[in-house]
């Protein structure tokens, strides 16, 4: 038996990367998963272990409050319940200095990383206030606590997610709902690979070289994190074992960051 048998979870941005790792682990623990992404997640849904209620893919733009409301309403209508929401969908910034940022980039990063999380939290909170249990897990970042030059937009957006998490935890505690955020360190994901040229200033960097060197220099456990690592922590936060954990911003960095 899994720790989440019979439960229903929505994972946004779940088609790849950290979201895929989260969806796979929650499903392995027995939850039925609705994977929401900008592109169809049907191939991943087909790979998840079967559950009595089954899994579902939904094409959703988290920037749209209407689409996210419909996502939550449809899940509740199909499964008769909603237990877990993981707000994972997010984007990285371009690496530009603040003085060089465009309005378009500012609006895009904050629309996805902040508005998208607010939309998910708002829709799920309406459901969870009518229940005696709920779990909201927001994927933030360790640089939401410690900014990095050149990534002010991303840092600020993830700091907003952490603050939102804390406030919502205070609001929903009396409804048996916990709200926590996970703050990953450097993760080996498709987005990290795509953004590596920006990070290192090379057009075609050797991905494996930089992956190895970054881990050796910066990560005490000796490797970059992966989606499965985030999935393991998300599964614990979603379980009854984490019923007394709320309002937390949990570092998941392999020691890359050891601050609160």
LUMBA-247743 format. One record per residue (C-alpha): residue in one letter; x, y, z. Coordinates in pm, 1 decimal, always signed. Last residue first. Layout:
<atoms>
+-----+----------+----------+----------+
! res !       c1 !       c2 !       c3 !
+-----+----------+----------+----------+
!   a !        X !        Y !        Z !
...
+-----+----------+----------+----------+
</atoms>
This chain:
<atoms>
+-----+----------+----------+----------+
! res !       c1 !       c2 !       c3 !
+-----+----------+----------+----------+
!   x !  +1682.1 !  +2904.7 !   +647.1 !
!   x !  +2039.9 !  +2865.2 !   +529.0 !
!   x !  +2223.8 !  +2552.4 !   +415.6 !
!   x !  +2249.4 !  +2603.5 !    +40.7 !
!   x !  +2439.9 !  +2366.9 !   -188.5 !
!   x !  +2395.3 !  +2105.7 !    +86.3 !
!   x !  +2219.6 !  +1854.4 !   -139.8 !
!   x !  +1984.2 !  +2137.6 !   -230.2 !
!   x !  +1635.3 !  +2064.6 !   -111.6 !
!   x !  +1565.6 !  +2358.0 !   +119.2 !
!   x !  +1220.1 !  +2348.0 !   +276.4 !
!   x !  +1009.8 !  +2662.9 !   +287.4 !
!   x !   +764.5 !  +2581.5 !   +565.2 !
!   x !   +418.4 !  +2727.2 !   +627.3 !
!   x !   +287.9 !  +2389.1 !   +738.2 !
!   x !   +431.1 !  +2069.9 !   +885.4 !
!   x !   +207.4 !  +1912.1 !  +1151.6 !
!   x !    +24.0 !  +1680.9 !   +908.2 !
!   x !   +351.5 !  +1567.9 !   +747.9 !
!   x !   +310.0 !  +1197.2 !   +831.2 !
!   x !    -41.6 !  +1214.7 !   +686.4 !
!   x !   +112.7 !  +1236.4 !   +342.0 !
!   x !   +132.0 !  +1523.3 !    +91.6 !
!   x !   +450.0 !  +1663.8 !   +247.7 !
!   x !   +606.3 !  +1316.8 !   +224.5 !
!   x !   +512.2 !  +1278.8 !   -141.1 !
!   x !   +647.8 !  +1625.9 !   -217.3 !
!   x !   +980.6 !  +1535.1 !    -57.8 !
!   x !  +1015.2 !  +1220.9 !   -267.6 !
!   x !   +902.3 !  +1398.1 !   -583.9 !
!   x !  +1163.7 !  +1668.3 !   -537.4 !
!   x !  +1434.6 !  +1403.0 !   -525.4 !
!   x !  +1281.9 !  +1214.8 !   -819.7 !
!   x !  +1293.3 !  +1530.5 !  -1029.3 !
!   x !  +1667.6 !  +1548.7 !  -1001.3 !
!   x !  +1928.2 !  +1703.7 !   -773.1 !
!   x !  +2282.0 !  +1765.0 !   -886.4 !
!   x !  +2554.3 !  +1540.4 !   -754.2 !
!   x !  +2837.9 !  +1529.5 !   -500.5 !
!   x !  +2655.6 !  +1532.0 !   -165.1 !
!   x !  +2845.1 !  +1851.5 !    -81.3 !
!   x !  +2709.2 !  +2043.0 !   -382.1 !
!   x !  +2910.7 !  +2345.3 !   -497.6 !
!   x !  +3248.0 !  +2240.5 !   -635.2 !
!   x !  +3198.1 !  +1876.5 !   -732.2 !
!   x !  +2834.3 !  +1925.2 !   -830.6 !
!   x !  +2911.2 !  +2225.0 !  -1049.8 !
!   x !  +3200.3 !  +2041.9 !  -1213.6 !
!   x !  +2999.0 !  +1730.9 !  -1296.9 !
!   x !  +2703.8 !  +1917.6 !  -1447.8 !
!   x !  +2939.7 !  +2155.4 !  -1623.9 !
!   x !  +3124.7 !  +1870.8 !  -1790.7 !
!   x !  +2806.3 !  +1677.6 !  -1865.7 !
!   x !  +2651.5 !  +1976.5 !  -2040.7 !
!   x !  +2952.6 !  +2066.1 !  -2255.2 !
!   x !  +2855.7 !  +2420.2 !  -2345.2 !
!   x !  +2730.3 !  +2524.8 !  -2687.6 !
!   x !  +2692.5 !  +2904.5 !  -2688.2 !
!   x !  +2901.5 !  +2972.5 !  -2380.6 !
!   x !  +2837.6 !  +3231.7 !  -2109.6 !
!   x !  +2812.2 !  +2981.5 !  -1823.5 !
!   x !  +2461.5 !  +3048.3 !  -1687.5 !
!   x !  +2311.7 !  +3171.8 !  -2013.1 !
!   x !  +2446.5 !  +2871.9 !  -2207.4 !
!   x !  +2307.9 !  +2646.2 !  -1930.1 !
!   x !  +1949.7 !  +2769.2 !  -1976.5 !
!   x !  +1831.5 !  +2478.6 !  -2193.5 !
!   x !  +2014.9 !  +2223.9 !  -1978.3 !
!   x !  +1866.6 !  +2369.5 !  -1661.3 !
!   x !  +1518.5 !  +2367.9 !  -1818.9 !
!   x !  +1557.0 !  +2003.4 !  -1924.4 !
!   x !  +1635.4 !  +1916.0 !  -1562.6 !
!   x !  +1945.4 !  +1852.8 !  -1352.8 !
!   x !  +1853.6 !  +2057.3 !  -1048.6 !
!   x !  +2053.5 !  +2333.0 !   -883.0 !
!   x !  +1889.9 !  +2390.9 !   -546.3 !
!   x !  +1526.8 !  +2315.6 !   -482.4 !
!   x !  +1312.1 !  +2523.3 !   -246.0 !
!   x !   +999.6 !  +2323.1 !   -162.3 !
!   x !   +701.4 !  +2517.6 !    -37.1 !
!   x !   +438.5 !  +2424.6 !   +217.6 !
!   x !    +65.3 !  +2465.2 !   +268.5 !
!   x !   -122.4 !  +2237.3 !   +507.8 !
!   x !   -498.7 !  +2202.0 !   +512.0 !
!   x !   -700.8 !  +2087.0 !   +811.4 !
!   x !   -942.9 !  +2376.9 !   +766.9 !
!   x !   -804.2 !  +2567.8 !  +1065.8 !
!   x !   -464.3 !  +2567.5 !   +899.5 !
!   x !   -598.0 !  +2735.1 !   +586.6 !
!   x !   -533.1 !  +3103.1 !   +652.9 !
!   x !   -199.8 !  +3069.4 !   +830.2 !
!   x !    -70.4 !  +2830.1 !   +562.9 !
!   x !   -189.9 !  +3078.1 !   +299.8 !
!   x !    +32.6 !  +3348.1 !   +444.9 !
!   x !   +339.1 !  +3123.4 !   +452.8 !
!   x !   +290.3 !  +2991.2 !   +101.9 !
!   x !   +238.0 !  +3340.4 !    -38.0 !
!   x !   +564.9 !  +3447.5 !   +120.8 !
!   x !   +753.0 !  +3155.0 !    -35.1 !
!   x !   +593.5 !  +3212.6 !   -375.3 !
!   x !   +687.6 !  +3581.2 !   -362.6 !
!   x !  +1048.2 !  +3486.2 !   -292.3 !
!   x !  +1024.3 !  +3265.8 !   -601.6 !
!   x !   +921.0 !  +3560.1 !   -816.9 !
!   x !  +1192.2 !  +3781.2 !   -672.6 !
!   x !  +1466.6 !  +3526.2 !   -740.7 !
!   x !  +1343.3 !  +3460.5 !  -1095.0 !
!   x !  +1325.9 !  +3831.2 !  -1174.0 !
!   x !  +1659.3 !  +3909.3 !  -1010.5 !
!   x !  +1846.5 !  +3644.8 !  -1205.6 !
!   x !  +2153.6 !  +3837.7 !  -1318.8 !
!   x !  +2297.5 !  +3855.6 !   -970.3 !
!   x !  +2174.7 !  +3565.9 !   -757.1 !
!   x !  +1928.6 !  +3628.2 !   -475.0 !
!   x !  +1925.1 !  +3430.2 !   -152.2 !
!   x !  +1586.9 !  +3318.0 !    -20.9 !
!   x !  +1397.6 !  +3283.5 !   -350.8 !
!   x !  +1734.1 !  +3161.2 !   -470.7 !
!   x !  +1662.2 !  +2837.4 !   -286.9 !
!   x !  +1368.8 !  +2788.7 !   -517.9 !
!   x !   +986.5 !  +2774.7 !   -505.4 !
!   x !   +771.6 !  +2470.6 !   -584.0 !
!   x !   +441.0 !  +2513.2 !   -403.5 !
!   x !   +278.0 !  +2222.0 !   -222.3 !
!   x !    -86.9 !  +2252.3 !   -121.5 !
!   x !   -235.0 !  +1966.9 !    +81.8 !
!   x !   -593.3 !  +1932.1 !   +195.6 !
!   x !   -798.9 !  +1793.7 !   +482.5 !
!   x !  -1127.2 !  +1859.1 !   +661.9 !
!   x !  -1312.6 !  +1965.2 !   +349.5 !
!   x !  -1509.1 !  +2273.0 !   +242.2 !
!   x !  -1212.5 !  +2505.2 !   +294.3 !
!   x !  -1012.5 !  +2261.6 !    +80.2 !
!   x !  -1219.3 !  +2328.8 !   -230.3 !
!   x !  -1195.5 !  +2707.4 !   -216.6 !
!   x !   -828.1 !  +2674.6 !   -124.9 !
!   x !   -765.8 !  +2471.3 !   -440.5 !
!   x !   -882.6 !  +2751.1 !   -671.2 !
!   x !   -694.8 !  +3023.2 !   -485.3 !
!   x !   -374.5 !  +2823.6 !   -454.8 !
!   x !   -372.8 !  +2740.7 !   -825.3 !
!   x !   -436.1 !  +3096.6 !   -939.7 !
!   x !   -182.4 !  +3232.9 !   -691.8 !
!   x !    +75.4 !  +2988.1 !   -825.5 !
!   x !    +13.5 !  +3094.3 !  -1185.3 !
!   x !    +15.1 !  +3463.0 !  -1089.6 !
!   x !   +355.0 !  +3417.7 !   -927.3 !
!   x !   +576.5 !  +3201.9 !  -1148.6 !
!   x !   +382.1 !  +3221.8 !  -1473.6 !
!   x !   +265.6 !  +3584.3 !  -1474.4 !
!   x !   +576.9 !  +3697.8 !  -1289.5 !
!   x !   +812.9 !  +3554.7 !  -1549.9 !
!   x !   +604.2 !  +3671.1 !  -1847.9 !
!   x !   +536.6 !  +4023.8 !  -1718.7 !
!   x !   +901.2 !  +4090.6 !  -1638.9 !
!   x !  +1011.8 !  +3949.5 !  -1973.2 !
!   x !   +766.8 !  +4166.3 !  -2167.8 !
!   x !   +849.1 !  +4480.4 !  -1969.0 !
!   x !  +1210.1 !  +4440.0 !  -2071.0 !
!   x !  +1501.5 !  +4390.8 !  -1835.0 !
!   x !  +1830.5 !  +4566.5 !  -1908.5 !
!   x !  +1867.9 !  +4763.4 !  -1586.0 !
!   x !  +1773.8 !  +4452.0 !  -1387.4 !
!   x !  +2064.2 !  +4260.0 !  -1538.4 !
!   x !  +1963.8 !  +3995.0 !  -1790.4 !
!   x !  +1980.3 !  +3624.6 !  -1705.6 !
!   x !  +1690.4 !  +3535.9 !  -1934.4 !
!   x !  +1444.0 !  +3442.7 !  -1660.4 !
!   x !  +1346.5 !  +3088.6 !  -1569.5 !
!   x !   +992.3 !  +2954.7 !  -1600.6 !
!   x !   +750.2 !  +2783.2 !  -1366.6 !
!   x !   +478.9 !  +2519.7 !  -1333.9 !
!   x !   +516.2 !  +2333.6 !  -1003.0 !
!   x !   +204.1 !  +2423.8 !   -808.6 !
!   x !   +136.3 !  +2085.4 !   -648.8 !
!   x !   -226.3 !  +2046.2 !   -544.6 !
!   x !   -331.6 !  +1754.3 !   -325.8 !
!   x !   -658.7 !  +1607.9 !   -198.5 !
!   x !   -925.2 !  +1669.9 !   -459.2 !
!   x !  -1252.5 !  +1479.9 !   -456.2 !
!   x !  -1538.2 !  +1338.8 !   -661.8 !
!   x !  -1295.5 !  +1209.1 !   -920.0 !
!   x !  -1440.5 !  +1358.5 !  -1237.4 !
!   x !  -1624.1 !  +1655.9 !  -1087.0 !
!   x !  -1340.6 !  +1748.9 !   -850.5 !
!   x !  -1088.2 !  +1722.5 !  -1132.9 !
!   x !  -1310.9 !  +1931.2 !  -1362.0 !
!   x !  -1352.0 !  +2201.8 !  -1097.9 !
!   x !   -977.3 !  +2217.7 !  -1033.7 !
!   x !   -888.9 !  +2247.2 !  -1402.5 !
!   x !  -1178.7 !  +2488.5 !  -1461.2 !
!   x !  -1044.6 !  +2723.6 !  -1194.8 !
!   x !   -700.0 !  +2693.2 !  -1352.5 !
!   x !   -834.0 !  +2781.0 !  -1696.4 !
!   x !  -1031.1 !  +3080.6 !  -1566.2 !
!   x !   -737.7 !  +3209.4 !  -1363.4 !
!   x !   -527.0 !  +3210.0 !  -1678.1 !
!   x !   -153.9 !  +3229.5 !  -1616.0 !
!   x !   -160.8 !  +2856.2 !  -1540.0 !
!   x !   -207.1 !  +2780.2 !  -1908.9 !
!   x !   -371.0 !  +2437.6 !  -1911.9 !
!   x !   -368.6 !  +2126.2 !  -2131.1 !
!   x !   -500.9 !  +1848.6 !  -1909.1 !
!   x !   -373.1 !  +1492.4 !  -1871.2 !
!   x !   -557.7 !  +1233.6 !  -1661.1 !
!   x !   -488.5 !   +941.3 !  -1431.7 !
!   x !   -699.9 !   +647.2 !  -1323.2 !
!   x !   -957.3 !   +609.6 !  -1045.7 !
!   x !   -863.1 !   +253.2 !   -951.7 !
!   x !   -492.8 !   +333.5 !   -993.6 !
!   x !   -256.7 !   +230.9 !  -1270.7 !
!   x !   +118.3 !   +295.0 !  -1247.1 !
!   x !   +212.9 !   +596.3 !  -1458.8 !
!   x !   +349.1 !   +537.8 !  -1810.1 !
!   x !    +30.5 !   +625.6 !  -2001.3 !
!   x !     +5.7 !   +954.1 !  -1812.0 !
!   x !   +356.0 !  +1039.4 !  -1934.3 !
!   x !   +259.9 !  +1002.4 !  -2299.9 !
!   x !    -68.4 !  +1193.7 !  -2238.7 !
!   x !   +110.9 !  +1498.6 !  -2099.9 !
!   x !    -23.5 !  +1732.5 !  -2366.1 !
!   x !   +144.3 !  +2069.2 !  -2388.0 !
!   x !    +92.9 !  +2376.4 !  -2169.1 !
!   x !    +81.7 !  +2146.0 !  -1867.4 !
!   x !   -159.7 !  +1995.5 !  -1618.3 !
!   x !   -100.9 !  +1638.5 !  -1501.1 !
!   x !   -403.8 !  +1509.3 !  -1312.2 !
!   x !   -274.9 !  +1229.1 !  -1093.8 !
!   x !   -447.1 !   +944.9 !   -909.8 !
!   x !   -251.6 !   +880.3 !   -591.2 !
!   x !   -112.1 !   +539.7 !   -496.4 !
!   x !   +236.8 !   +618.4 !   -366.7 !
!   x !   +383.3 !   +541.0 !   -709.6 !
!   x !   +143.4 !   +800.7 !   -850.8 !
!   x !   +282.1 !  +1062.4 !   -614.3 !
!   x !   +633.7 !   +961.6 !   -716.4 !
!   x !   +570.4 !   +976.3 !  -1092.0 !
!   x !   +386.7 !  +1309.1 !  -1074.3 !
!   x !   +664.7 !  +1468.5 !   -869.5 !
!   x !   +939.0 !  +1348.3 !  -1101.9 !
!   x !   +741.8 !  +1469.5 !  -1402.3 !
!   x !   +693.2 !  +1806.7 !  -1239.9 !
!   x !  +1065.0 !  +1837.0 !  -1169.2 !
!   x !  +1148.2 !  +1793.2 !  -1536.2 !
!   x !   +869.8 !  +1701.9 !  -1775.0 !
!   x !   +493.1 !  +1690.5 !  -1827.0 !
!   x !   +396.4 !  +1806.4 !  -1479.9 !
!   x !   +393.8 !  +2181.1 !  -1519.9 !
!   x !   +101.8 !  +2174.1 !  -1280.4 !
!   x !    +50.9 !  +1866.2 !  -1064.8 !
!   x !   -305.3 !  +1791.3 !   -953.1 !
!   x !   -350.3 !  +1515.8 !   -696.6 !
!   x !   -628.0 !  +1273.2 !   -610.9 !
!   x !   -609.5 !  +1033.8 !   -314.2 !
!   x !   -709.6 !   +667.8 !   -310.9 !
!   x !   -375.2 !   +543.3 !   -184.0 !
!   x !   -143.5 !   +828.0 !    -82.9 !
!   x !    +97.5 !   +651.4 !   +155.4 !
!   x !   +113.7 !   +353.6 !    -76.4 !
!   x !     +0.0 !     +0.0 !     +0.0 !
+-----+----------+----------+----------+
</atoms>
